[in-house]
Amino acid sequence: MLESRLLVTPREACYRLGGISPRHLWNLSQPRGPLPVVRLGRRVFFRPEDLAVFVERAARQSAGQFNGGAGDEQ
């Protein structure tokens, strides 16, 4: 899927991450968490490709837990 927008708003990022709350997104965002942000002035944005990588890593971690750790190697 080709993404036409370079950046998405926190509201859009919450939606793309499965409908998480803005507070949860804030806790996942850098510097508190692993999700990179782009700051333009006082505004905060997210890159769609960073959201996709975050979801992929979370899916691999979840699969590793269910497979007895078999999917955790990198």
N, C-alpha and C positions, 0 to 999 in steps of 0.2 A: 504494500500500500504506500503510495507516494503522499507524503505530508506536505501541504502547500504552505502552512504557517511555520515560521521559525520558532515562535514562542507561544506558549499558552498561559492563560491566567491561572491563579490558584483554584478558582472554581472549576475550570475545565480540567485541571490536573486531578482534582478530587473525583470528578466524574470518570476520568480515564482509569483511575486506580480502583474502580469498583464501587464508587460512591462512598469513599471514606469521608470522615468529617474534616473540616478545615483545621481543627486542633490536631488531629492525627497527622495530617499532611505537614503541619508546622513542626511536629516532633520528628518526622522523618527527614525534614529538610536540613541541609548543612547550615550551621556548624553542629547542630544537635544530632543529626542522623546522616545516612549515606547518600541521600538524594540531592544532587547538585541544583543550585538555583542560579538565575541570572538576575542581577539587580540593575535596574535602570532608574537612577535617582532613588526615590523612595519606594518605587514599585518593585515587586518580585514576580518573576516569571519562571516557567519551566520549559526545557526543551523536550519536545515529544520523544526524541530518541533516547534521552536520559530516563524518561518514564518507562519506555519499552525495555530498556536494559534492567531497570530496577524490578519490573514485573518478572522478567525472565530469570533473574537471580533468585527472587523469592520463590518462584515455581520450582527451580532446581533444589533449593533448600528444603522445601516441603516434600518433594519427591524423595529426597535423601532420607528424611525422617521416616517415611513410610516404607522405604526399602532397606531399612536397617543401616543407613549410612552409605549405601552403595553408590548414590548419585552425587556425593559430596566432593569427590576428587576433582582437582583442577590442575 
